[in-house]
Amino acid sequence: MDQQPDIVQVKVGHMLTASTARPTKALQLKVGNNKSVIVYNHINGYILDALMKAVFAHDN
């Protein structure tokens, strides 16, 4: 007889629906004349860190 592994369905957390998966605007920064940066939710932390360093680097 062939030994085949059992298949088990695992559900972690909650199911994502269209409304929770869609990004929404979390922050908008004005960085100059006619320039702004828009940050949406679900942004990765390292991307947000690099963005903040780039925006505020010239603010010395």
SEMI-101019 format. One record per residue: x negated, y negated, z negated of N, C-alpha, C in turn; residue in one letter; residue number from 1. Coordinates in steps of 0.02 Angstrom, whole numbers, padded with zeros to 5 digits. Layout:
<recs>
n.xx=X; n.yy=Y; n.zz=Z; ca.xx=X; ca.yy=Y; ca.zz=Z; c.xx=X; c.yy=Y; c.zz=Z; residu=A; num=NUM
...
</recs>
This chain:
<recs>
n.xx=-00041; n.yy=00059; n.zz=00000; ca.xx=00000; ca.yy=00000; ca.zz=00000; c.xx=-00043; c.yy=-00062; c.zz=00000; residu=M; num=1
n.xx=-00023; n.yy=-00111; n.zz=00039; ca.xx=-00060; ca.yy=-00175; ca.zz=00040; c.xx=-00041; c.yy=-00216; c.zz=-00021; residu=D; num=2
n.xx=-00092; n.yy=-00245; n.zz=-00051; ca.xx=-00079; ca.yy=-00290; ca.zz=-00107; c.xx=-00077; c.yy=-00361; c.zz=-00080; residu=Q; num=3
n.xx=-00020; n.yy=-00392; n.zz=-00088; ca.xx=-00012; ca.yy=-00462; ca.zz=-00066; c.xx=00003; c.yy=-00504; c.zz=-00127; residu=Q; num=4
n.xx=-00028; n.yy=-00563; n.zz=-00131; ca.xx=-00017; ca.yy=-00605; ca.zz=-00189; c.xx=00055; c.yy=-00631; c.zz=-00191; residu=P; num=5
n.xx=00079; n.yy=-00642; n.zz=-00252; ca.xx=00145; ca.yy=-00672; ca.zz=-00260; c.xx=00143; c.yy=-00745; c.zz=-00240; residu=D; num=6
n.xx=00194; n.yy=-00770; n.zz=-00211; ca.xx=00200; ca.yy=-00841; ca.zz=-00193; c.xx=00247; c.yy=-00873; c.zz=-00243; residu=I; num=7
n.xx=00221; n.yy=-00925; n.zz=-00276; ca.xx=00259; ca.yy=-00959; ca.zz=-00327; c.xx=00266; c.yy=-01032; c.zz=-00307; residu=V; num=8
n.xx=00328; n.yy=-01057; n.zz=-00308; ca.xx=00340; ca.yy=-01127; ca.zz=-00293; c.xx=00329; c.yy=-01168; c.zz=-00356; residu=Q; num=9
n.xx=00289; n.yy=-01221; n.zz=-00350; ca.xx=00274; ca.yy=-01264; ca.zz=-00407; c.xx=00297; c.yy=-01335; c.zz=-00389; residu=V; num=10
n.xx=00335; n.yy=-01365; n.zz=-00434; ca.xx=00356; ca.yy=-01434; ca.zz=-00425; c.xx=00324; c.yy=-01475; c.zz=-00480; residu=K; num=11
n.xx=00288; n.yy=-01527; n.zz=-00461; ca.xx=00254; ca.yy=-01570; ca.zz=-00509; c.xx=00284; c.yy=-01639; c.zz=-00504; residu=V; num=12
n.xx=00301; n.yy=-01667; n.zz=-00561; ca.xx=00328; ca.yy=-01734; ca.zz=-00562; c.xx=00397; c.yy=-01738; c.zz=-00533; residu=G; num=13
n.xx=00409; n.yy=-01791; n.zz=-00497; ca.xx=00474; ca.yy=-01801; ca.zz=-00466; c.xx=00467; c.yy=-01805; c.zz=-00390; residu=H; num=14
n.xx=00522; n.yy=-01795; n.zz=-00358; ca.xx=00522; ca.yy=-01797; ca.zz=-00285; c.xx=00519; c.yy=-01871; c.zz=-00263; residu=M; num=15
n.xx=00480; n.yy=-01884; n.zz=-00212; ca.xx=00477; ca.yy=-01952; ca.zz=-00185; c.xx=00534; c.yy=-01962; c.zz=-00136; residu=L; num=16
n.xx=00568; n.yy=-02016; n.zz=-00145; ca.xx=00620; ca.yy=-02034; ca.zz=-00097; c.xx=00595; c.yy=-02091; c.zz=-00054; residu=T; num=17
n.xx=00632; n.yy=-02108; n.zz=-00004; ca.xx=00612; ca.yy=-02162; ca.zz=00041; c.xx=00603; c.yy=-02228; c.zz=00004; residu=A; num=18
n.xx=00644; n.yy=-02241; n.zz=-00046; ca.xx=00640; ca.yy=-02305; ca.zz=-00081; c.xx=00578; c.yy=-02308; c.zz=-00127; residu=S; num=19
n.xx=00556; n.yy=-02252; n.zz=-00156; ca.xx=00498; ca.yy=-02254; ca.zz=-00200; c.xx=00433; c.yy=-02248; c.zz=-00161; residu=T; num=20
n.xx=00435; n.yy=-02220; n.zz=-00102; ca.xx=00374; ca.yy=-02211; ca.zz=-00063; c.xx=00357; c.yy=-02273; c.zz=-00022; residu=A; num=21
n.xx=00404; n.yy=-02318; n.zz=-00012; ca.xx=00393; ca.yy=-02376; ca.zz=00029; c.xx=00355; c.yy=-02429; c.zz=-00011; residu=R; num=22
n.xx=00300; n.yy=-02455; n.zz=00016; ca.xx=00263; ca.yy=-02506; ca.zz=-00021; c.xx=00301; c.yy=-02572; c.zz=-00025; residu=P; num=23
n.xx=00294; n.yy=-02606; n.zz=-00081; ca.xx=00324; ca.yy=-02671; ca.zz=-00090; c.xx=00269; c.yy=-02720; c.zz=-00112; residu=T; num=24
n.xx=00281; n.yy=-02784; n.zz=-00099; ca.xx=00231; ca.yy=-02834; ca.zz=-00115; c.xx=00224; c.yy=-02842; c.zz=-00190; residu=K; num=25
n.xx=00163; n.yy=-02836; n.zz=-00216; ca.xx=00151; ca.yy=-02841; ca.zz=-00287; c.xx=00119; c.yy=-02908; c.zz=-00306; residu=A; num=26
n.xx=00078; n.yy=-02936; n.zz=-00260; ca.xx=00040; ca.yy=-02996; ca.zz=-00276; c.xx=00023; c.yy=-03032; c.zz=-00212; residu=L; num=27
n.xx=00027; n.yy=-03099; n.zz=-00213; ca.xx=00005; ca.yy=-03139; ca.zz=-00157; c.xx=-00039; c.yy=-03194; c.zz=-00183; residu=Q; num=28
n.xx=-00100; n.yy=-03199; n.zz=-00157; ca.xx=-00148; ca.yy=-03249; ca.zz=-00178; c.xx=-00161; c.yy=-03297; c.zz=-00120; residu=L; num=29
n.xx=-00158; n.yy=-03361; n.zz=-00134; ca.xx=-00175; ca.yy=-03411; ca.zz=-00083; c.xx=-00250; c.yy=-03424; c.zz=-00090; residu=K; num=30
n.xx=-00288; n.yy=-03412; n.zz=-00036; ca.xx=-00361; ca.yy=-03418; ca.zz=-00039; c.xx=-00388; c.yy=-03477; c.zz=00000; residu=V; num=31
n.xx=-00346; n.yy=-03513; n.zz=00033; ca.xx=-00369; ca.yy=-03571; ca.zz=00071; c.xx=-00311; c.yy=-03600; c.zz=00109; residu=G; num=32
n.xx=-00327; n.yy=-03650; n.zz=00151; ca.xx=-00276; ca.yy=-03680; ca.zz=00193; c.xx=-00251; c.yy=-03629; c.zz=00243; residu=N; num=33
n.xx=-00187; n.yy=-03616; n.zz=00241; ca.xx=-00155; ca.yy=-03568; ca.zz=00287; c.xx=-00183; c.yy=-03498; c.zz=00282; residu=N; num=34
n.xx=-00212; n.yy=-03480; n.zz=00225; ca.xx=-00238; ca.yy=-03412; ca.zz=00214; c.xx=-00210; c.yy=-03385; c.zz=00149; residu=K; num=35
n.xx=-00188; n.yy=-03323; n.zz=00151; ca.xx=-00166; ca.yy=-03290; ca.zz=00090; c.xx=-00181; c.yy=-03216; c.zz=00095; residu=S; num=36
n.xx=-00186; n.yy=-03184; n.zz=00038; ca.xx=-00197; ca.yy=-03113; ca.zz=00033; c.xx=-00137; c.yy=-03082; c.zz=-00001; residu=V; num=37
n.xx=-00108; n.yy=-03032; n.zz=00030; ca.xx=-00051; ca.yy=-02997; ca.zz=00002; c.xx=-00072; c.yy=-02928; c.zz=-00020; residu=I; num=38
n.xx=-00058; n.yy=-02911; n.zz=-00083; ca.xx=-00074; ca.yy=-02846; ca.zz=-00110; c.xx=-00009; c.yy=-02809; c.zz=-00122; residu=V; num=39
n.xx=-00005; n.yy=-02748; n.zz=-00097; ca.xx=00055; ca.yy=-02707; ca.zz=-00106; c.xx=00044; c.yy=-02656; c.zz=-00161; residu=Y; num=40
n.xx=00099; n.yy=-02632; n.zz=-00190; ca.xx=00092; ca.yy=-02580; ca.zz=-00242; c.xx=00063; c.yy=-02517; c.zz=-00211; residu=N; num=41
n.xx=00041; n.yy=-02472; n.zz=-00250; ca.xx=00008; ca.yy=-02410; ca.zz=-00230; c.xx=-00061; c.yy=-02421; c.zz=-00200; residu=H; num=42
n.xx=-00092; n.yy=-02479; n.zz=-00213; ca.xx=-00160; ca.yy=-02491; ca.zz=-00188; c.xx=-00209; c.yy=-02453; c.zz=-00232; residu=I; num=43
n.xx=-00260; n.yy=-02427; n.zz=-00201; ca.xx=-00311; ca.yy=-02391; ca.zz=-00240; c.xx=-00351; c.yy=-02441; c.zz=-00281; residu=N; num=44
n.xx=-00372; n.yy=-02420; n.zz=-00340; ca.xx=-00407; ca.yy=-02463; ca.zz=-00387; c.xx=-00472; c.yy=-02490; c.zz=-00359; residu=G; num=45
n.xx=-00511; n.yy=-02449; n.zz=-00325; ca.xx=-00575; ca.yy=-02473; ca.zz=-00299; c.xx=-00565; c.yy=-02522; c.zz=-00243; residu=Y; num=46
n.xx=-00512; n.yy=-02517; n.zz=-00205; ca.xx=-00498; ca.yy=-02565; ca.zz=-00152; c.xx=-00477; c.yy=-02632; c.zz=-00183; residu=I; num=47
n.xx=-00435; n.yy=-02630; n.zz=-00235; ca.xx=-00415; ca.yy=-02691; ca.zz=-00269; c.xx=-00475; c.yy=-02724; c.zz=-00302; residu=L; num=48
n.xx=-00520; n.yy=-02686; n.zz=-00331; ca.xx=-00580; ca.yy=-02714; ca.zz=-00362; c.xx=-00624; c.yy=-02748; c.zz=-00310; residu=D; num=49
n.xx=-00635; n.yy=-02717; n.zz=-00253; ca.xx=-00675; ca.yy=-02748; ca.zz=-00200; c.xx=-00641; c.yy=-02811; c.zz=-00173; residu=A; num=50
n.xx=-00576; n.yy=-02809; n.zz=-00167; ca.xx=-00539; ca.yy=-02868; ca.zz=-00143; c.xx=-00546; c.yy=-02926; c.zz=-00191; residu=L; num=51
n.xx=-00538; n.yy=-02913; n.zz=-00256; ca.xx=-00544; ca.yy=-02967; ca.zz=-00305; c.xx=-00614; c.yy=-02996; c.zz=-00307; residu=M; num=52
n.xx=-00665; n.yy=-02954; n.zz=-00300; ca.xx=-00734; ca.yy=-02978; ca.zz=-00299; c.xx=-00746; c.yy=-03021; c.zz=-00237; residu=K; num=53
n.xx=-00718; n.yy=-03002; n.zz=-00180; ca.xx=-00727; ca.yy=-03040; ca.zz=-00119; c.xx=-00690; c.yy=-03107; c.zz=-00122; residu=A; num=54
n.xx=-00631; n.yy=-03107; n.zz=-00151; ca.xx=-00591; ca.yy=-03169; ca.zz=-00153; c.xx=-00621; c.yy=-03218; c.zz=-00202; residu=V; num=55
n.xx=-00643; n.yy=-03195; n.zz=-00261; ca.xx=-00666; ca.yy=-03239; ca.zz=-00312; c.xx=-00742; c.yy=-03247; c.zz=-00315; residu=F; num=56
n.xx=-00778; n.yy=-03220; n.zz=-00266; ca.xx=-00852; ca.yy=-03225; ca.zz=-00266; c.xx=-00874; c.yy=-03296; c.zz=-00252; residu=A; num=57
n.xx=-00839; n.yy=-03333; n.zz=-00210; ca.xx=-00858; ca.yy=-03402; ca.zz=-00193; c.xx=-00831; c.yy=-03453; c.zz=-00242; residu=H; num=58
n.xx=-00799; n.yy=-03431; n.zz=-00295; ca.xx=-00765; ca.yy=-03476; ca.zz=-00342; c.xx=-00812; c.yy=-03501; c.zz=-00397; residu=D; num=59
n.xx=-00877; n.yy=-03499; n.zz=-00388; ca.xx=-00925; ca.yy=-03520; ca.zz=-00440; c.xx=-00927; c.yy=-03594; c.zz=-00448; residu=N; num=60
</recs>
